[in-house]
Each structure stands twice: as C-alpha cells, then as structure tokens.
Amino acid sequence: MNMTPKEIVTYLDDYIIGQKDAKKTIAIALRNRYRRMQLEAELQDEIMPKNILMIGSTGVGKTEIARRMAKMMNLPFIKVEASKYTEVGYVGREVESMVKDLAHESYNLVTKEYEEQIQGSIDDEVIKQIVEILVPPLPESASENAKESFIKTYNLMESKVKNGDMDDKKITIELPKTTHVEIVDSNMPMDMSAISESINSMMGKMGKEKIKKEVTIKEAKKLLRGMASDNLLDKESLKTEALNRCENGGIIFLDEIDKIATGSNNKNQDPSKEGVQRDLLPIVEGSSVHTKYGQVKTDHILFIAAGAFHVSKPSDLLPELQGRFPLRVELNPLEEADLYKILTNTKNSLLRQYKALLDVEGVNLEFDDAAIHAFARLSVSANENAEDIGARRLHTVIEKVLEDISFDADEHSGETITVTEELVKEKLEEIAQNEDTARYIL
C-alpha cells in the first residue's frame, strides 16, 4: 500500500490510456489512506475519506481505473450497480448488502494471503496424513529395532510421496460426509440471513461425519489440502483481520449512480429511487452494518461513484448525497489516437489477447500498423453513428474482422496470418458506412 501518487499513476498508465485527472484524483485518495494509517489513533478517527464521483460515458475507463487500483494495492474491492437497488425487494436496508459483500471479499482476500504464508505447513500436513496411511504408526510396545526400521521406512516413503513417485498408487482416505456448501447471499433480508447462517452451521456439523474414499495419492494431495488448510488457519484471527482490512482499506465502486438520480425535469421516474438515495446516505457517511464476520463500521470505507449522466446531472442527486462525494472528476471521451494507444500501448491489450488465443491453435497472428489505425478509426466512426460505448467498441470491431480466421484456425496451424488494412476495410467499411446496418452489427 506504500506507493506514492506518481507510482500509482505510472502503474495505471500501463492499463488505461489518458484520463490523467481521474488517475491523479484516485492516486491522491489512495495515498491519503496510507498517510492516515501512519497517524496516531485519535487523529485517524477524525480523518474521513474523500469520496469520489467520476463522470463520463461508458467505456472510457471509469471501472477499469477503480478495479486496477484495488488489485494493485491488494485491497478489498467490490463493484455494485446502484440501479439494481431500485428493483422490488432491494429498497431499504438491503442497500447494506454492499457492505456485506465487501466484508466477504475482505475475508477471502485475507484467507488467501494467510494460506500463501503457511503453504509449506499445509503441504507438510498433507504429506504427513498420506504417509501415515501408507506406513501406519507402531504400537508403543514395539521393540527398538522395530522402531528404527519404522523410521527408515517412514522417511523413505515420505521422500517418495513428496517427489511424486507414488502418485499413481491408490489409498483410502477419510473425507467429510457432506461438503459444507455455504449460503452467501448478501441481498437477503435480515431475518432470512439469520436462517441461512443457521443452515450453514447445521451443514457444518454434518460435515464432521466422515466417509471413506479410494483415490490415487495425486488426488489425495488435492482433496486433503482443504482440510489441512481449515485445521491450520485461525478463523477468528482471520475474521478480525478481515474486518480491519474492510473498514480501513475497503473500496466500494458504486456504478450507474446516475440511474437513481431524480431531477425535477425527469418525468416517469421510479419514486423509489429517492428512497434508495436516502438509504445510501448513512452507509456512505458512516454507520455500522452487521455481517456474518462481525460489525463493520463504514466511516472509513472509500466510496467511488460513477455514472454517464447523459439524461440526469450530478445536481439531480439529493444534496445530502452530493455532499458525500466532494471530489468530482470528468473523464474525457476517447478519440482515435486514444483507441490506437489502447491497442498498442497497454499491457495485455486486445491484440495481444487474440494473438495468444490463436497461438493455442499454432497460428501466428500479426497486425499491420495500418490495420490497427483502421480498427481505431472505424470504432470512432461507429461510436459517432450509434451509441458511444467507448473502448468497448474495439471488441466488436476486432471480433468481426477475426471471425473467419478464428473459426478456421485449425486449418492454418503452423501458418502466419497477417491482418492488413485491406482485410479490415473488406470486413467493415461497407457496414460502417451504412448507418442503419452499423447500429445492428457494430
């Protein structure tokens, strides 16, 4: 988490083209989280996160910026759509489900980290269980010679199991009678949530009964890993750490917030939208939410809201809710040069993905620079003639051009296929020029 704003922006530049203002705002918000944690406890409680409102059309990078930064900082992160809370059954306290989702994500994140830390211990425990099946322990009354012989046999078998020499041999292991299938549905009302926890608890007790199963040692290593992990992990410590990580590092990305705006000029609006905004107020400002891991205080969770605001405006949101998002940043529409850079300058770009996919079939796919410019140009044209879906238009355009190549890939194994500007024009230009056709196909 200890990255300077400049380092954060540099990282984001590898994945998102342009949008400097948004990256800068996000970078400062993240750095301030780190700065806050270095202060004394009394002052930490006083410093609240500056929630961010990102305004821009779809496909310009709003979600990608938030997703990449959370991944980079290894922070609990969830993305939710504000519009889904307008549906029947979501109005009211169900808005709290976003905090429950975040707590669950935090717990998974912390569990994964701890499992990686004790990976060696988990492996040792699995090997020990398998070897004890292959070489049963001696009774205490065994002679010294028998014990010495046992130790040699045990060590030899342990070495063979570790090296994989015994992977094909079958053994009988004990597994839980019923798999503990956990019901996790954060959209449940509070009373139903309590019932689901009771069911989970009951299934957990049933899971303590064992059944015997004959499997290969290779399969046993995988099956016993989960049990070994459960035995070695301290669940209560994980919950405590997860709650702390959720409260002080959690990020909730609230997409489509413009869909719940209710301006005076907007007619035929769902009247529940204003209710959803009011329910969001205490969550964003700071309140306590009950989750299966414990109480989560939302005071220091960072909220990033985003919306296109084509029909409504940020000022159409309730004034109180507007005040909860003091930092606002507008993302710029993508131009042809931006789309070209997205295809050539980003890590794991679309072109690189397609090359890797066809490489599986033994096809070496290449792209002329002129063809890449054509992709960008036709994508901009399609965005102008139809709905502007930003960089997502590149998916449609490239897929249309590569459709036949991808379909017949098995016939061209070992060949090099170059996508030229002529091929792009042949596949797309006629479609792009016909506005009615373009709306349906591109």
C-alpha positions as CSV (number, residue, x, y, z in Angstrom):
1,M,0.0,0.0,0.0
2,N,3.1,2.2,0.3
3,M,3.1,3.7,-3.2
4,T,3.5,7.4,-4.0
5,P,0.8,9.1,-6.1
6,K,3.3,9.2,-9.1
7,E,3.9,5.5,-8.8
8,I,0.2,4.8,-8.7
9,V,-0.4,6.9,-11.8
10,T,2.5,5.1,-13.6
11,Y,1.0,1.8,-12.8
12,L,-2.4,2.8,-14.1
13,D,-0.8,4.2,-17.3
14,D,0.1,0.6,-18.2
15,Y,-3.5,-0.4,-18.4
16,I,-5.6,2.8,-19.0
17,I,-4.8,5.4,-21.7
18,G,-5.3,9.1,-20.9
19,Q,-7.7,10.2,-18.1
20,K,-4.9,12.0,-16.2
21,D,-7.2,14.0,-14.0
22,A,-9.1,10.8,-12.8
23,K,-5.8,8.9,-12.2
24,K,-4.4,11.8,-10.2
25,T,-7.5,12.1,-8.0
26,I,-7.6,8.4,-7.4
27,A,-3.8,8.3,-6.6
28,I,-4.1,11.0,-4.0
29,A,-7.2,9.3,-2.4
30,L,-5.2,6.1,-2.1
31,R,-2.1,7.8,-0.8
32,N,-4.1,9.6,1.8
33,R,-5.3,6.2,3.1
34,Y,-1.7,5.2,3.7
35,R,-0.9,8.5,5.3
36,R,-3.9,8.2,7.7
37,M,-2.8,4.8,8.9
38,Q,0.6,6.3,10.0
39,L,-1.0,8.8,12.3
40,E,-2.0,8.4,16.0
41,A,-5.3,6.6,16.6
42,E,-7.1,9.7,17.8
43,L,-6.4,11.7,14.7
44,Q,-7.0,8.6,12.4
45,D,-10.7,8.6,13.6
46,E,-11.1,12.2,12.6
47,I,-9.8,11.9,9.0
48,M,-12.6,10.8,6.7
49,P,-12.0,9.5,3.2
50,K,-12.8,11.9,0.4
51,N,-15.3,10.0,-1.7
52,I,-15.1,10.5,-5.5
53,L,-17.7,10.9,-8.2
54,M,-16.4,10.0,-11.7
55,I,-18.5,11.4,-14.6
56,G,-18.0,10.0,-18.1
57,S,-19.5,7.9,-20.9
58,T,-19.4,4.1,-20.8
59,G,-16.2,2.6,-21.9
60,V,-13.8,5.4,-21.1
61,G,-12.1,3.7,-18.2
62,K,-14.1,4.5,-15.0
63,T,-14.5,0.9,-13.8
64,E,-11.1,-0.1,-15.1
65,I,-9.3,2.6,-13.0
66,A,-11.0,1.6,-9.8
67,R,-10.5,-2.2,-10.5
68,R,-6.9,-1.8,-11.3
69,M,-6.0,0.3,-8.3
70,A,-7.7,-2.1,-5.9
71,K,-5.8,-5.0,-7.5
72,M,-2.5,-3.1,-7.3
73,M,-3.0,-2.2,-3.6
74,N,-4.4,-5.7,-2.8
75,L,-7.4,-4.1,-1.1
76,P,-10.9,-5.4,-0.6
77,F,-12.9,-4.1,-3.5
78,I,-16.4,-4.7,-4.9
79,K,-18.3,-3.2,-7.8
80,V,-22.0,-2.8,-7.5
81,E,-24.7,-1.2,-9.7
82,A,-26.8,1.5,-8.0
83,S,-29.6,0.7,-10.4
84,K,-30.2,-2.8,-9.0
85,Y,-31.3,-1.3,-5.7
86,T,-34.3,0.2,-7.4
87,E,-35.8,-3.2,-8.0
88,V,-38.6,-4.6,-5.8
89,G,-37.0,-6.2,-2.7
90,Y,-33.9,-4.1,-2.8
91,V,-35.3,-0.8,-1.4
92,G,-34.5,-0.1,2.2
93,R,-31.9,-1.7,4.4
94,E,-30.9,-4.2,1.6
95,V,-28.6,-1.4,0.4
96,E,-26.4,-2.6,3.3
97,S,-25.7,-5.7,1.2
98,M,-22.8,-3.9,-0.5
99,V,-21.0,-3.7,2.9
100,K,-21.7,-7.4,3.5
101,D,-20.2,-8.2,0.1
102,L,-17.2,-6.1,0.9
103,A,-16.7,-7.9,4.2
104,H,-16.9,-11.3,2.4
105,E,-14.4,-10.2,-0.2
106,S,-12.1,-9.0,2.6
107,Y,-12.3,-12.3,4.3
108,N,-11.5,-14.2,1.1
109,L,-8.5,-11.8,0.5
110,V,-7.1,-12.3,4.0
111,T,-7.6,-16.1,3.9
112,K,-5.8,-16.3,0.6
113,E,-2.8,-14.3,2.0
114,Y,-2.6,-16.5,5.1
115,E,-2.8,-19.7,3.1
116,E,0.1,-18.5,0.9
117,Q,2.1,-17.7,4.1
118,I,1.6,-21.2,5.5
119,Q,1.8,-23.0,2.2
120,G,4.7,-25.1,3.4
121,S,2.9,-26.1,6.6
122,I,-0.2,-27.2,4.6
123,D,1.9,-29.3,2.2
124,D,3.7,-30.9,5.2
125,E,0.4,-31.7,6.9
126,V,-1.0,-33.3,3.7
127,I,2.2,-35.4,3.2
128,K,2.1,-36.5,6.8
129,Q,-1.5,-37.7,6.6
130,I,-0.8,-39.7,3.4
131,V,2.4,-41.3,4.7
132,E,0.6,-42.3,7.9
133,I,-1.9,-44.2,5.8
134,L,0.9,-45.9,3.9
135,V,3.0,-46.6,6.9
136,P,0.7,-47.0,10.0
137,P,2.3,-46.0,13.3
138,L,3.8,-48.7,15.5
139,P,2.2,-49.6,18.9
140,E,4.1,-48.2,21.9
141,S,5.2,-51.6,22.9
142,A,7.2,-52.1,19.7
143,S,10.9,-53.0,20.1
144,E,13.8,-50.6,19.5
145,N,14.8,-52.5,16.3
146,A,11.2,-52.2,15.0
147,K,11.1,-48.5,15.8
148,E,14.4,-47.9,13.9
149,S,13.2,-49.9,10.9
150,F,9.9,-48.0,11.1
151,I,11.7,-44.6,11.0
152,K,13.8,-45.6,7.9
153,T,10.6,-46.9,6.1
154,Y,8.7,-43.7,7.1
155,N,11.4,-41.4,5.8
156,L,11.8,-43.3,2.6
157,M,8.0,-43.3,2.0
158,E,7.8,-39.6,2.8
159,S,10.5,-38.8,0.3
160,K,8.7,-40.8,-2.4
161,V,5.4,-39.1,-1.7
162,K,7.0,-35.7,-1.9
163,N,8.7,-36.4,-5.2
164,G,5.5,-37.8,-6.8
165,D,6.9,-41.3,-7.2
166,M,3.8,-42.7,-5.5
167,D,1.2,-40.5,-7.3
168,D,-0.4,-43.4,-9.2
169,K,-0.8,-45.6,-6.1
170,K,-4.3,-45.8,-4.6
171,I,-5.1,-45.2,-0.9
172,T,-8.2,-44.9,1.2
173,I,-8.8,-41.5,2.8
174,E,-11.5,-40.1,5.1
175,L,-13.4,-37.1,3.8
176,P,-16.4,-35.1,5.3
177,K,-19.7,-36.9,4.6
178,T,-21.3,-33.8,3.1
179,T,-19.5,-30.9,1.6
180,H,-20.0,-27.7,3.5
181,V,-21.8,-25.6,0.9
182,E,-22.1,-22.2,2.3
183,I,-25.0,-20.0,1.5
184,V,-23.8,-16.5,1.0
185,D,-26.5,-14.1,-0.3
186,S,-26.0,-10.6,0.9
187,N,-29.3,-9.5,-0.7
188,M,-31.3,-11.5,1.8
189,P,-33.4,-9.5,4.4
190,M,-32.0,-9.7,7.9
191,D,-34.4,-12.5,9.1
192,M,-33.6,-14.7,6.0
193,S,-29.9,-14.0,6.5
194,A,-30.2,-15.4,10.1
195,I,-31.9,-18.5,8.7
196,S,-29.1,-19.0,6.1
197,E,-26.5,-18.8,8.9
198,S,-28.4,-21.5,10.8
199,I,-28.4,-23.7,7.8
200,N,-24.7,-23.1,7.2
201,S,-24.0,-24.1,10.9
202,M,-26.1,-27.2,10.6
203,M,-24.4,-28.3,7.4
204,G,-21.0,-27.6,9.0
205,K,-21.9,-30.1,11.9
206,M,-23.0,-32.6,9.3
207,G,-19.6,-32.2,7.6
208,K,-17.8,-33.5,10.7
209,E,-19.1,-37.1,9.8
210,K,-16.5,-38.9,7.7
211,I,-16.8,-41.3,4.7
212,K,-14.0,-43.4,3.2
213,K,-13.0,-43.0,-0.4
214,E,-10.4,-44.7,-2.5
215,V,-8.3,-42.3,-4.6
216,T,-4.8,-42.0,-6.1
217,I,-2.2,-40.3,-4.0
218,K,-2.2,-37.4,-6.5
219,E,-5.9,-36.9,-6.0
220,A,-5.5,-37.3,-2.2
221,K,-3.0,-34.4,-2.1
222,K,-5.7,-32.1,-3.6
223,L,-8.6,-33.4,-1.5
224,L,-6.7,-33.3,1.8
225,R,-5.3,-29.8,1.1
226,G,-8.6,-28.0,2.0
227,M,-9.0,-30.0,5.3
228,A,-5.4,-29.3,6.2
229,S,-5.9,-25.6,5.5
230,D,-9.0,-25.4,7.7
231,N,-7.2,-27.1,10.5
232,L,-4.2,-24.8,10.4
233,L,-5.9,-21.5,9.9
234,D,-7.1,-19.5,12.9
235,K,-10.6,-18.5,11.7
236,E,-11.2,-15.9,14.5
237,S,-7.9,-14.1,13.7
238,L,-8.9,-14.1,10.0
239,K,-12.2,-12.5,10.8
240,T,-10.6,-9.8,13.0
241,E,-8.0,-9.0,10.3
242,A,-10.7,-9.1,7.5
243,L,-12.9,-6.6,9.4
244,N,-9.9,-4.3,10.0
245,R,-8.9,-4.5,6.3
246,C,-12.5,-3.9,5.3
247,E,-13.0,-0.9,7.5
248,N,-9.7,0.8,6.8
249,G,-8.9,-0.2,3.3
250,G,-12.1,-1.3,1.7
251,I,-13.3,0.3,-1.6
252,I,-16.9,0.2,-2.9
253,F,-17.3,1.2,-6.5
254,L,-20.9,2.4,-7.0
255,D,-21.6,2.3,-10.7
256,E,-24.6,3.7,-12.6
257,I,-25.3,6.2,-9.8
258,D,-26.9,8.5,-12.4
259,K,-29.7,5.9,-12.8
260,I,-31.1,6.7,-9.4
261,A,-30.9,10.5,-9.8
262,T,-34.4,12.1,-9.7
263,G,-34.2,15.6,-11.0
264,S,-37.3,17.9,-11.3
265,N,-37.1,17.6,-15.1
266,N,-37.1,13.8,-15.1
267,K,-40.6,12.5,-15.7
268,N,-41.9,9.0,-15.1
269,Q,-39.1,8.2,-12.7
270,D,-39.4,5.3,-10.2
271,P,-40.4,7.1,-7.0
272,S,-38.3,4.5,-5.0
273,K,-35.1,6.0,-6.5
274,E,-35.1,8.8,-4.0
275,G,-35.6,6.3,-1.3
276,V,-32.6,4.4,-2.4
277,Q,-30.5,7.6,-2.3
278,R,-31.7,8.2,1.3
279,D,-30.8,4.7,2.2
280,L,-27.3,5.2,0.8
281,L,-26.7,8.3,2.9
282,P,-26.0,6.6,6.3
283,I,-23.9,3.9,4.6
284,V,-21.7,6.5,2.8
285,E,-21.5,8.9,5.7
286,G,-20.7,6.2,8.3
287,S,-22.7,3.6,10.1
288,S,-22.4,0.1,11.5
289,V,-23.6,-2.9,9.4
290,H,-24.0,-6.4,10.8
291,T,-22.2,-9.0,8.7
292,K,-21.5,-12.7,9.4
293,Y,-18.0,-11.7,10.3
294,G,-19.0,-9.1,12.8
295,Q,-19.9,-5.4,12.8
296,V,-18.4,-3.3,10.0
297,K,-18.1,0.5,10.5
298,T,-18.4,2.2,7.2
299,D,-16.8,5.5,8.3
300,H,-13.5,5.0,6.6
301,I,-14.6,2.9,3.6
302,L,-13.8,4.7,0.3
303,F,-16.8,5.1,-2.0
304,I,-16.2,5.8,-5.7
305,A,-19.4,6.6,-7.6
306,A,-19.6,6.7,-11.4
307,G,-22.1,7.5,-14.0
308,A,-22.5,8.7,-17.6
309,F,-25.1,11.4,-16.6
310,H,-26.4,11.7,-20.1
311,V,-30.1,12.2,-19.0
312,S,-29.6,13.4,-15.5
313,K,-26.9,15.6,-13.9
314,P,-24.9,15.2,-10.6
315,S,-27.1,18.1,-9.2
316,D,-30.2,15.8,-9.7
317,L,-28.9,13.7,-6.8
318,L,-30.1,14.6,-3.3
319,P,-28.0,17.5,-2.0
320,E,-27.0,15.4,1.1
321,L,-25.8,12.6,-1.2
322,Q,-23.9,15.0,-3.4
323,G,-22.1,16.3,-0.3
324,R,-20.9,12.8,0.5
325,F,-18.9,12.8,-2.8
326,P,-16.8,16.0,-2.5
327,L,-14.3,15.1,-5.2
328,R,-15.5,15.1,-8.8
329,V,-13.6,14.3,-11.9
330,E,-14.8,14.2,-15.5
331,L,-13.4,11.6,-17.9
332,N,-12.8,12.6,-21.5
333,P,-14.4,10.8,-24.5
334,L,-11.9,8.6,-26.3
335,E,-10.6,9.8,-29.7
336,E,-9.0,7.8,-32.5
337,A,-5.5,8.4,-31.1
338,D,-6.6,7.1,-27.7
339,L,-8.1,3.9,-29.2
340,Y,-4.9,3.3,-31.2
341,K,-2.8,3.6,-28.0
342,I,-5.2,1.3,-26.1
343,L,-4.5,-1.4,-28.8
344,T,-0.7,-0.9,-28.8
345,N,0.5,0.7,-25.5
346,T,-1.4,-1.2,-22.8
347,K,-0.4,-4.4,-21.1
348,N,-2.5,-7.4,-22.1
349,S,-4.1,-5.4,-24.9
350,L,-6.9,-6.9,-27.0
351,L,-4.4,-7.6,-29.9
352,R,-2.1,-9.4,-27.5
353,Q,-5.0,-11.4,-26.2
354,Y,-6.1,-12.5,-29.7
355,K,-2.5,-13.4,-30.6
356,A,-2.3,-15.6,-27.5
357,L,-5.7,-17.3,-28.2
358,L,-4.8,-18.2,-31.8
359,D,-1.3,-19.3,-30.8
360,V,-3.0,-22.2,-29.0
361,E,-4.0,-23.4,-32.4
362,G,-0.5,-23.0,-33.7
363,V,-1.4,-19.8,-35.7
364,N,0.9,-16.9,-35.6
365,L,-1.3,-13.8,-35.8
366,E,0.2,-10.5,-36.8
367,F,-1.3,-7.0,-37.2
368,D,-0.2,-4.3,-39.7
369,D,0.1,-0.8,-38.1
370,A,-2.3,0.5,-40.8
371,A,-4.8,-2.2,-39.8
372,I,-4.6,-1.1,-36.1
373,H,-5.2,2.5,-37.2
374,A,-8.2,1.2,-39.2
375,F,-9.6,-0.5,-36.1
376,A,-9.4,2.7,-34.2
377,R,-10.8,4.9,-37.0
378,L,-13.8,2.6,-37.6
379,S,-14.5,2.3,-33.9
380,V,-14.7,6.1,-33.5
381,S,-17.0,6.2,-36.6
382,A,-19.3,3.5,-35.1
383,N,-19.4,5.4,-31.8
384,E,-20.4,8.6,-33.6
385,N,-23.1,7.0,-35.7
386,A,-24.6,4.8,-32.9
387,E,-24.3,4.8,-29.1
388,D,-20.9,5.9,-27.8
389,I,-19.6,2.8,-25.9
390,G,-16.0,4.0,-25.8
391,A,-13.2,1.4,-25.9
392,R,-15.7,-1.5,-25.7
393,R,-16.4,-0.8,-29.5
394,L,-12.9,-2.2,-30.2
395,H,-14.1,-5.7,-29.0
396,T,-16.9,-5.6,-31.6
397,V,-14.8,-4.3,-34.5
398,I,-11.9,-6.7,-34.0
399,E,-14.1,-9.7,-33.4
400,K,-15.9,-9.0,-36.6
401,V,-12.7,-8.9,-38.6
402,L,-11.2,-12.0,-37.0
403,E,-14.3,-14.1,-37.0
404,D,-13.5,-16.2,-40.1
405,I,-9.8,-16.5,-39.1
406,S,-10.7,-17.7,-35.6
407,F,-13.3,-20.2,-37.0
408,D,-10.9,-21.8,-39.5
409,A,-7.8,-21.6,-37.2
410,D,-7.4,-25.4,-37.0
411,E,-6.8,-25.5,-40.8
412,H,-4.0,-22.9,-40.6
413,S,-1.8,-24.5,-37.9
414,G,1.9,-23.5,-38.4
415,E,1.0,-20.6,-40.6
416,T,1.4,-16.8,-40.1
417,I,-1.7,-14.8,-40.8
418,T,-1.3,-11.0,-41.1
419,V,-4.3,-8.7,-40.6
420,T,-4.0,-5.9,-43.1
421,E,-5.8,-2.6,-43.6
422,E,-7.4,-4.1,-46.8
423,L,-8.8,-7.0,-44.7
424,V,-10.3,-4.6,-42.2
425,K,-11.9,-2.5,-44.9
426,E,-13.2,-5.6,-46.7
427,K,-14.9,-6.8,-43.5
428,L,-16.1,-3.5,-42.0
429,E,-16.1,-0.5,-44.3
430,E,-19.4,-1.2,-46.0
431,I,-21.1,-1.9,-42.7
432,A,-19.6,1.2,-41.1
433,Q,-20.8,3.5,-44.0
434,N,-24.4,2.2,-43.7
435,E,-25.6,3.9,-40.5
436,D,-28.6,1.6,-40.1
437,T,-26.6,-1.5,-40.6
438,A,-23.8,-0.3,-38.3
439,R,-26.3,0.2,-35.5
440,Y,-27.2,-3.5,-35.5
441,I,-23.8,-5.1,-36.4
442,L,-21.2,-2.7,-34.8
